Amino acid sequence: MVRAYLATDTNYDGVFFTAVRTTGIFCRPSCKARKPLPENVEFFSSVKEALSAGYRPCKRCAPLEPAGRPPEWVARVLAKVDETPDGRVTADDLQKLGVDPARARRWFIAAYGITFAAYCRGRRLSTALKTIRQGSTIDDAVFDSGYASHSGFREAFARAFGAPPGRSAALNPVVVAWIESPLGPLIAAASERGICLLDFTDRRTLDAQLNAIRRRFRCALVPGENAHITQLRTELATYFAHERRVFEVALDYPGTEFQVRVWRELLSIPCGGTRSYEEMAAAIGAARAVRAVGRANGMNPISIVIPCHRVIGKDGAPVGYGGGLWRKRWLLDHESRS
């Protein structure tokens, strides 16, 4: 990390962040600002860690903004995973690609919150589930996913999806993907029914949101893409380009009866409009439950699409946004100009 930082190596952008103790600022490794002494620098694997440690983002390299496409070596690694029939890519395979396994591990932890090995396992199991649901036998799934035995496959399958392979037709797997945005990276998750999570990767409550999805859907989250996430990417791009005011992607947001009432009411707030917490409470027939409405608003699992940012204080000021008030102000201003 010190070598990459001193060399201003863009290949490490997104893999880790550098923070300068003397200024209280954190940057991308590729930041062009003057380099302080290495002993005054500490490293973080995510924006969330740097922010939680009290550092503020550099205005020059803007580490909260999208980093663009992944480094070229990441594209090679992902292509290797896709073209490998059983999804098994070893450390030797990575080295043949010119990629240090430790480097791959750190990048995948930073980008997806899991190691590269876990990413490969998730892809293998996801492929196996698809094979079974298309009518193939478990024997075919074991062979195609590269497991040496039925018992090893069944154990891994049950651990990941919360049910044995024989019950796979009833499963609702959740896939997770990374989406860039003008407000920083987003993590999206989708079941077969629709989008169930969209959140900023630097939110302190992200881990709790992911754990809640695991509990509600009773299965692991695996990296991948489905039609809902593909549609969400397109709709977010047009939304940020001032070409869309209404999202049409399917949503899947299980919660308590009260939470669901609040989230459905949020969906009725038009783009460019706002409501106070008191107005929200009255609209769902719970005028005295203003605080409960605020809590449910804060637990909204699908940012931007379910527009909790459109709820403001009684005095008209933007308040109480988990992604940061600067993002709430940005979204409201963006929508007022759409």
GIKAMO-V653630 format. One record per residue. N is the residue number from 1. OMEGA is omega in whole degrees, 0 to 359 (NA if undefined). D_LAST is the distance of its C-alpha to the last C-alpha in Angstrom with 2 decimals. Layout:
{{N	OMEGA	D_LAST} {N	OMEGA	D_LAST}}
This chain:
{{1	178	41.78} {2	179	43.59} {3	181	44.32} {4	180	40.71} {5	181	39.48} {6	180	42.09} {7	182	41.36} {8	187	37.56} {9	181	37.33} {10	180	33.82} {11	182	35.22} {12	175	35.24} {13	182	31.61} {14	178	30.45} {15	174	34.10} {16	180	34.78} {17	179	33.68} {18	181	35.92} {19	184	36.21} {20	184	38.23} {21	185	40.37} {22	181	41.08} {23	182	37.47} {24	183	35.78} {25	173	33.12} {26	189	32.42} {27	166	31.44} {28	174	31.25} {29	184	34.74} {30	183	33.59} {31	183	32.59} {32	180	34.09} {33	180	34.97} {34	184	38.67} {35	174	40.40} {36	177	42.21} {37	181	45.47} {38	181	45.19} {39	177	46.93} {40	183	44.01} {41	169	41.49} {42	188	40.78} {43	178	38.81} {44	182	36.40} {45	181	35.37} {46	174	31.86} {47	182	29.19} {48	181	30.02} {49	181	33.65} {50	179	32.98} {51	181	30.70} {52	179	33.24} {53	175	35.97} {54	179	34.34} {55	177	32.96} {56	185	29.70} {57	177	27.67} {58	179	28.62} {59	183	26.21} {60	182	27.74} {61	174	27.47} {62	183	24.55} {63	177	26.09} {64	180	23.16} {65	181	20.96} {66	180	21.46} {67	182	24.87} {68	181	24.06} {69	176	26.58} {70	176	29.60} {71	184	32.76} {72	182	34.74} {73	177	37.49} {74	178	35.20} {75	178	34.23} {76	180	37.99} {77	180	38.72} {78	178	36.12} {79	179	37.49} {80	178	40.96} {81	182	40.08} {82	185	38.58} {83	178	41.62} {84	187	44.19} {85	183	45.40} {86	178	46.02} {87	183	43.17} {88	178	45.75} {89	186	45.22} {90	176	47.85} {91	178	48.20} {92	178	50.48} {93	180	47.83} {94	181	45.35} {95	177	48.00} {96	177	48.71} {97	182	45.06} {98	183	45.56} {99	177	43.55} {100	180	45.06} {101	179	44.87} {102	178	44.23} {103	178	41.28} {104	181	39.83} {105	182	40.45} {106	182	38.61} {107	182	35.56} {108	175	35.24} {109	181	35.72} {110	185	32.94} {111	186	30.53} {112	182	31.51} {113	178	33.68} {114	178	36.73} {115	178	39.44} {116	179	39.72} {117	179	42.70} {118	176	40.75} {119	179	37.97} {120	179	40.69} {121	179	42.26} {122	178	39.00} {123	180	38.51} {124	182	42.14} {125	177	41.99} {126	177	38.74} {127	180	40.46} {128	179	43.53} {129	179	41.68} {130	179	40.14} {131	181	43.65} {132	184	45.20} {133	176	42.59} {134	175	43.08} {135	179	46.72} {136	180	48.46} {137	176	51.19} {138	176	51.05} {139	179	53.57} {140	180	51.10} {141	178	48.35} {142	182	50.79} {143	185	51.80} {144	182	48.35} {145	170	46.91} {146	178	49.83} {147	184	51.55} {148	183	55.31} {149	176	56.15} {150	184	55.02} {151	179	55.42} {152	179	53.19} {153	182	50.47} {154	180	50.73} {155	180	50.62} {156	180	47.53} {157	182	45.81} {158	180	46.60} {159	183	45.56} {160	188	42.14} {161	175	41.32} {162	179	43.46} {163	178	45.66} {164	182	48.38} {165	182	47.69} {166	179	49.47} {167	188	46.75} {168	181	43.84} {169	182	42.86} {170	184	41.75} {171	177	39.63} {172	186	35.86} {173	180	35.26} {174	179	32.21} {175	185	30.85} {176	180	28.96} {177	182	26.79} {178	180	25.08} {179	177	21.42} {180	178	20.05} {181	177	16.66} {182	181	15.27} {183	183	16.56} {184	183	19.96} {185	177	21.82} {186	171	21.33} {187	181	24.20} {188	176	23.72} {189	182	26.51} {190	170	27.04} {191	177	29.97} {192	181	30.92} {193	181	29.07} {194	180	25.66} {195	179	23.75} {196	177	25.68} {197	168	24.39} {198	185	21.39} {199	178	22.00} {200	187	22.01} {201	181	25.36} {202	179	26.33} {203	181	26.27} {204	182	29.78} {205	183	29.56} {206	180	28.69} {207	179	32.38} {208	178	32.74} {209	180	29.80} {210	178	31.45} {211	179	34.81} {212	179	33.51} {213	178	32.27} {214	181	35.69} {215	185	37.44} {216	182	35.41} {217	176	35.58} {218	175	39.03} {219	178	38.52} {220	173	37.70} {221	183	34.35} {222	179	34.78} {223	180	32.68} {224	183	31.43} {225	170	28.82} {226	186	28.49} {227	182	26.36} {228	180	24.04} {229	177	23.34} {230	179	22.91} {231	180	20.31} {232	178	18.55} {233	182	18.52} {234	182	16.89} {235	177	14.18} {236	179	13.43} {237	180	13.38} {238	176	10.84} {239	181	8.62} {240	178	9.12} {241	180	8.70} {242	180	5.04} {243	181	7.44} {244	177	7.89} {245	182	7.24} {246	176	11.04} {247	182	13.72} {248	182	16.95} {249	179	19.29} {250	181	22.47} {251	179	23.13} {252	188	26.55} {253	176	26.79} {254	179	30.34} {255	175	31.08} {256	181	33.14} {257	181	32.88} {258	180	31.32} {259	182	28.74} {260	177	27.67} {261	180	27.35} {262	183	25.03} {263	178	22.87} {264	178	22.69} {265	176	21.67} {266	181	18.82} {267	181	17.53} {268	179	17.52} {269	184	15.04} {270	176	11.82} {271	184	8.41} {272	179	7.74} {273	178	11.54} {274	173	14.54} {275	175	18.28} {276	177	21.38} {277	179	23.98} {278	178	26.31} {279	177	24.03} {280	181	23.62} {281	179	27.41} {282	183	28.10} {283	180	25.81} {284	178	27.85} {285	180	31.09} {286	188	32.00} {287	182	31.56} {288	185	34.00} {289	184	32.46} {290	180	29.71} {291	179	30.89} {292	176	31.14} {293	178	27.55} {294	179	26.61} {295	179	28.73} {296	178	27.30} {297	180	23.75} {298	180	24.96} {299	178	26.59} {300	184	23.49} {301	187	24.17} {302	182	20.81} {303	177	18.23} {304	182	14.46} {305	167	15.27} {306	199	17.32} {307	177	15.03} {308	178	17.81} {309	180	15.60} {310	176	14.45} {311	186	18.12} {312	179	19.16} {313	181	22.47} {314	181	24.18} {315	178	23.72} {316	181	19.91} {317	176	20.19} {318	181	18.72} {319	167	21.86} {320	177	23.34} {321	184	21.18} {322	179	23.39} {323	181	21.21} {324	182	21.50} {325	180	19.93} {326	177	18.40} {327	179	16.33} {328	178	15.42} {329	180	14.35} {330	181	12.33} {331	180	10.48} {332	178	10.01} {333	179	8.88} {334	183	6.40} {335	178	5.01} {336	181	5.73} {337	182	3.83} {338	NA	0.00}}
